[in-house]
Amino acid sequence: MESSESSPAVVEFPAAGAWRVARRASPGSFAELTPQDAALPNAGNRFDVLGGGVLYAATRLEGCYAETLARFRPSPKVLAAIRSDDGYMNAGSVPADWRERRCKFEIKCLDPLPFLDVEDPRTHTYLTSQMAAVLVSLGVNTPLDVASLRGANRMLTRAIAQWAYGATDEQDLPVYSGIRYKSRLGDWECWAIFQGTELDFGPSQSLEPDDITLASTAAQFGLVIH
């Protein structure tokens, strides 16, 4: 769906659906933001909102794997320590327990509203104007761009998500079903789906050690799946 220059850019959720990797115990649970985490720039998730839930998915399975495996990447400090040691330590191992506790499945949105596209410059221009006072309060004194939207300050991205979550039309009805964004880890298209969007979940599948997509995605980060 196209938007005019005076409006933010929007896109439709893929008709073919997207992928989600989640804990087996609660695969369809929405992330909920606490007031305590909302006040911290590095807590919670990137597009969480107060007063509502957000479900995260990626168009390609590789995107899901990348987002969930990123925490296992060894830091420069760890790598430097390993290389200065006379012995050998295996860094970047993903334990079998992590894989066994999770599943993958496809997800579809049923008759969703448009998704706000925060990768589009039109959206940056629109939100810079509409959210000017909020941005200043967060210390953002330059126009929004891709760098700021993919930055580490989650208070900024959550403020944008809160704006989109609360946006309504003339009939006081929600305008967006969520947010379309790109992963900070690579060129993967991701989706933050707002609670209230009707969803259809496909059958869950185990994460097997011989999953080629899982192994190849892990290898990009120097990780080994067990």
Buried (B, 14 or more C-beta within 10 A) or exposed (E): EEBEEEEBBBBEBBEEBBBBBBEEEEBEEBBBBEEEBBEEBEBBBBBBBBEBBBBBBBBBBBBBBBBBBBEBBBEEEEBEEBEEEEEEEEBBBBEEEBBEEBBBBBBBBEEBBBBBBBBBEBBBBBBBEEBEEBBEEBEBEEBBEBEBBBBEBBBBBBBBBBBBBBBEEEEEEBBBBBBBBBBBBBEBBBBBBBBEBEBEBEEBEEBEEEBEBBBEBBEEBEBEBE
